[in-house]
Amino acid sequence: MPPPNSSTAPPPRRKLTSRDVARLAGVSQATVSRVLQDSPLVQPATRKAVLDVIAQSGYAPNAAARSMRTRRTNIIALVVANLAVNPLYPAMLQLLSAALRKRGLSASVWEEEDFGEDTMRVMVESGVDGVIATTAVNATLPFWLRIAERVPLVLVHRTVASDAIDQFSSDNLGSGAAVARYFAENGRRNIGLITGHNLPNTLGEREAGFVSELGRHGIEVDERAIARVPSFSYGTGADAAREIVMNGEKTAEVDAIFCVNDIVAVGALDGVRSMGRTVPDDVWVVGHDDIPMAGWSCINLTTVAQSRAAMVEAAVARLCARLASPALQAESVVLPYQIVHRGTAG
């Protein structure tokens, strides 16, 4: 087919500039730059007007030009783990990537559970401007502190025992206690727990809050009703639930199980049913995190929802603020939770 006649072919579309965005939003070009840098100097209404224009127009900052001016790459490393096992992390990754794009930043994804020296060096030397990590444990704290000395670092969803790093998490101690109250106030007395070994701080807090609150209601969890899985997955959750139900046949039949995360709870549902018990008539099952599949009608899991979107938005905003002002004092922010009542309890 011959090429289209030049007189009928549409003219190439000119790429929008920040000057165009400023004109459409009714602000200065400098204001557009401040919005993209997430500067706290911009009024909320002005920020919204600029971001609305960016979203509607499809404007994308010229990364190469801006990098030459600012000596920044505008690339943020996102450290995640278990993408193939736990649906929580793809959901977090999607939110983080979107929040960065909204601010003209790009994501470089690093899937790493046991963060080591070699990975840290390669990541930092790759030229990233900052790091957001959704996975961290106290054992790797020295690595995170060294990263924080080199580039801005924010932890989201996970925490470590340090006041030198920005950290954003849910109220895990409170949410664990809330599940315990829910069980106790609804007459559940023979209660099981599916948890793990060498837990990260956040999961350890869920367990601690749960067990402590049960104690305040005069309920002690039998050790035979506690299953500590070697890793968190559907399979380990199913095996753990079978073990708890089987032990209950020798002592007291368990009538409720709290799982410290949702992917284990999904497995626990099938584990309980495979032992001839029904959910929720015989056994209540409650998870934590409200992963996307928890709301599927075939699962319908009662669980604890974190303020995931708010947590991510706050963490990305903090990283941008630290990029602008590296000397900011580190802060630790705890966001609220909510029990989502579905069909596996109550």
KEKOLTOR-252336 format. One line per 3 residues: number of its first residue (from 0); their letters; for each residue x, y, z of C-alpha. Coordinates in pm, whole numbers, padded with zeros to 5 digits. Layout:
N
NUM> a> X,Y,Z; ...
END
This chain:
346
0> mpp> 00000,00000,00000; 00147,00341,-00093; 00219,00583,00190
3> pns> -00065,00821,00270; -00076,01148,00080; 00103,01413,00278
6> sta> -00187,01649,00225; -00431,01411,00403; -00211,01260,00674
9> ppp> -00271,01413,01020; 00010,01636,01140; 00231,01486,01412
12> rrk> 00107,01565,01757; 00332,01805,01944; 00451,01675,02280
15> lts> 00318,01880,02570; 00566,02079,02775; 00554,02196,03133
18> rdv> 00478,02542,02992; 00161,02397,02833; 00061,02235,03162
21> arl> 00113,02566,03342; -00104,02751,03089; -00385,02493,03107
24> agv> -00379,02491,03488; -00355,02869,03515; -00030,02865,03714
27> sqa> 00336,02943,03658; 00584,02696,03513; 00772,02709,03844
30> tvs> 00455,02596,04023; 00428,02295,03791; 00788,02204,03878
33> rvl> 00712,02232,04250; 00407,02006,04212; 00616,01741,04033
36> qds> 00870,01760,04315; 00587,01730,04571; 00694,02054,04736
39> plv> 00504,02137,05057; 00493,02501,04942; 00211,02429,04694
42> qpa> -00147,02483,04813; -00370,02170,04794; -00614,02329,04547
45> trk> -00329,02435,04319; -00168,02092,04341; -00497,01928,04245
48> avl> -00545,02160,03947; -00199,02082,03811; -00229,01706,03869
51> dvi> -00571,01703,03701; -00425,01870,03391; -00134,01622,03390
54> aqs> -00372,01326,03416; -00606,01454,03144; -00335,01563,02901
57> gya> -00099,01269,02938; 00194,01503,03001; 00520,01326,03083
60> pna> 00824,01522,03202; 01135,01500,02983; 01343,01276,03205
63> aar> 01672,01327,03021; 01650,01706,03027; 01547,01720,03389
66> smr> 01824,01479,03489; 02083,01707,03327; 01946,02008,03517
69> trr> 01905,01846,03856; 02171,01571,03848; 01893,01329,03939
72> tni> 01773,01023,03752; 01415,01045,03889; 01426,00667,03937
75> ial> 01315,00521,04271; 01402,00164,04370; 01101,-00032,04497
78> vva> 01210,-00327,04709; 00942,-00595,04733; 00927,-00968,04802
81> nla> 00720,-01278,04732; 00551,-01134,04424; 00465,-01484,04303
84> vnp> 00333,-01605,04639; 00161,-01324,04826; -00089,-01105,04631
87> lyp> -00033,-00827,04884; 00298,-00731,04724; 00175,-00690,04363
90> aml> -00106,-00473,04504; 00147,-00261,04695; 00372,-00240,04390
93> qll> 00087,-00116,04172; -00003,00158,04421; 00359,00265,04466
96> saa> 00428,00279,04092; 00116,00489,04032; 00203,00730,04313
99> lrk> 00554,00776,04172; 00429,00828,03817; 00192,01096,03941
102> rgl> 00499,01287,04058; 00701,01234,03740; 00916,00958,03892
105> sas> 00991,00610,03759; 01017,00280,03948; 01297,00026,03940
108> vwe> 01169,-00295,04099; 01392,-00513,04317; 01240,-00835,04448
111> eed> 01439,-00925,04757; 01334,-01086,05087; 01678,-01137,05247
114> fge> 01851,-00814,05160; 02230,-00851,05139; 02543,-00647,05087
117> dtm> 02584,-00731,04718; 02226,-00638,04632; 02253,-00316,04830
120> rvm> 02570,-00210,04649; 02433,-00286,04302; 02106,-00106,04376
123> ves> 02265,00211,04512; 02532,00221,04243; 02265,00188,03972
126> gvd> 02193,00558,04022; 01854,00552,04193; 01751,00874,04365
129> gvi> 01582,00697,04656; 01451,00367,04789; 01108,00256,04909
132> att> 01103,-00087,05071; 00798,-00297,05155; 01002,-00573,05313
135> avn> 01251,-00538,05598; 01344,-00724,05915; 01560,-00628,06211
138> atl> 01832,-00870,06103; 01893,-00659,05792; 01884,-00324,05974
141> pfw> 02258,-00253,05919; 02202,-00269,05542; 01905,-00032,05555
144> lri> 02098,00215,05768; 02383,00216,05516; 02138,00274,05232
147> aer> 01982,00563,05426; 02327,00721,05453; 02359,00723,05074
150> vpl> 02008,00792,04938; 01668,00879,05085; 01497,00566,05221
153> vlv> 01138,00503,05329; 00994,00179,05466; 00627,00109,05402
156> hrt> 00420,-00180,05545; 00724,-00316,05733; 00920,-00157,06018
159> vas> 01257,-00201,06187; 01385,-00106,06531; 01536,00230,06439
162> dai> 01438,00595,06473; 01678,00694,06193; 01456,00573,05905
165> dqf> 01120,00701,05780; 00863,00426,05838; 00493,00397,05749
168> ssd> 00289,00105,05876; -00052,-00003,05995; -00149,-00034,06362
171> nlg> -00060,-00402,06375; -00066,-00428,06754; -00413,-00276,06762
174> sga> -00547,-00486,06476; -00432,-00812,06636; -00606,-00707,06958
177> ava> -00922,-00615,06766; -00947,-00966,06618; -00908,-01115,06966
180> ryf> -01188,-00894,07101; -01407,-00991,06808; -01359,-01360,06887
183> aen> -01405,-01321,07264; -01711,-01098,07243; -01878,-01347,07011
186> grr> -01828,-01648,07235; -01523,-01803,07070; -01319,-01975,07342
189> nig> -01103,-02247,07181; -00892,-02033,06955; -00612,-02118,06715
192> lit> -00334,-01906,06569; -00138,-01950,06247; 00182,-01749,06256
195> ghn> 00552,-01794,06176; 00909,-01805,06307; 01144,-01505,06337
198> lpn> 00863,-01274,06240; 00917,-00923,06101; 00811,-00655,06349
201> tlg> 00471,-00599,06190; 00362,-00964,06203; 00510,-01003,06550
204> ere> 00297,-00711,06666; -00017,-00872,06525; 00055,-01190,06717
207> agf> 00145,-01005,07037; -00166,-00786,07026; -00387,-01089,06960
210> vse> -00250,-01309,07240; -00236,-01024,07493; -00597,-00918,07429
213> lgr> -00721,-01277,07458; -00551,-01290,07797; -00747,-00985,07908
216> hgi> -01063,-01180,07827; -00946,-01481,08027; -00863,-01688,07719
219> evd> -00531,-01868,07687; -00429,-02012,07352; -00328,-02378,07387
222> era> 00020,-02434,07242; -00126,-02720,07038; -00354,-02468,06870
225> iar> -00061,-02252,06754; 00096,-02344,06421; 00420,-02171,06320
228> vps> 00470,-02208,05947; 00817,-02208,05784; 00695,-01964,05517
231> fsy> 00373,-01784,05433; 00179,-01946,05148; -00151,-02111,05064
234> gtg> 00002,-02456,05118; 00153,-02384,05459; -00175,-02228,05571
237> ada> -00374,-02537,05470; -00129,-02771,05645; -00129,-02556,05959
240> are> -00509,-02551,05980; -00524,-02930,05942; -00271,-02966,06224
243> ivm> -00470,-02736,06454; -00800,-02916,06384; -00636,-03257,06431
246> nge> -00486,-03152,06766; -00827,-03021,06871; -00974,-03367,06832
249> kta> -00747,-03475,07119; -00812,-03171,07341; -01076,-02907,07267
252> evd> -01211,-02854,06918; -01097,-02518,06790; -01380,-02278,06706
255> aif> -01180,-01984,06561; -00843,-01932,06392; -00657,-01605,06340
258> cvn> -00401,-01602,06058; -00139,-01327,06064; -00176,-01272,05691
261> div> -00437,-01341,05424; -00255,-01583,05196; -00217,-01821,05491
264> avg> -00582,-01765,05582; -00696,-01862,05231; -00509,-02191,05274
267> ald> -00653,-02234,05622; -01007,-02222,05483; -00940,-02528,05269
270> gvr> -00741,-02696,05545; -01033,-02670,05787; -01283,-02796,05529
273> smg> -01061,-03090,05434; -01093,-03210,05794; -01472,-03227,05770
276> rtv> -01531,-02898,05953; -01734,-02612,05807; -01655,-02240,05791
279> pdd> -01801,-02043,05965; -02050,-02280,06134; -01782,-02490,06307
282> vwv> -01473,-02272,06280; -01428,-01900,06219; -01126,-01795,06012
285> vgh> -00995,-01436,06008; -00696,-01310,05813; -00503,-00985,05789
288> ddi> -00421,-00743,05500; -00737,-00761,05283; -00556,-00877,04970
291> pma> -00762,-00841,04649; -00872,-01206,04639; -01007,-01188,04996
294> gws> -01319,-01022,04859; -01381,-01278,04585; -01716,-01450,04641
297> cin> -01553,-01796,04636; -01327,-01689,04928; -01524,-01415,05107
300> ltt> -01265,-01385,05382; -01322,-01185,05697; -00999,-00994,05745
303> vaq> -00827,-00680,05866; -00781,-00409,05604; -00482,-00180,05630
306> sra> -00503,00178,05503; -00295,00061,05209; -00355,00349,04966
309> amv> -00311,00613,05236; 00004,00440,05360; 00157,00438,05012
312> eaa> 00058,00798,04938; 00209,00918,05266; 00529,00720,05210
315> var> 00583,00851,04856; 00510,01207,04966; 00765,01167,05244
318> lca> 01028,01034,05005; 00973,01334,04774; 01004,01569,05072
321> rla> 01329,01399,05171; 01460,01429,04815; 01404,01804,04844
324> spa> 01531,01828,05205; 01767,01538,05291; 01822,01665,05647
327> lqa> 01460,01610,05755; 01425,01428,06086; 01299,01073,06036
330> esv> 00940,01000,06129; 00740,00688,06209; 00373,00697,06108
333> vlp> 00112,00439,06214; -00211,00435,06014; -00553,00298,06116
336> yqi> -00704,-00040,06027; -01055,-00177,05982; -01203,-00525,06027
339> vhr> -01385,-00623,05706; -01670,-00857,05793; -01737,-01119,05527
342> gta> -01846,-01481,05528; -01577,-01673,05718; -01668,-01542,06065
345> g> -01980,-01425,06240
END
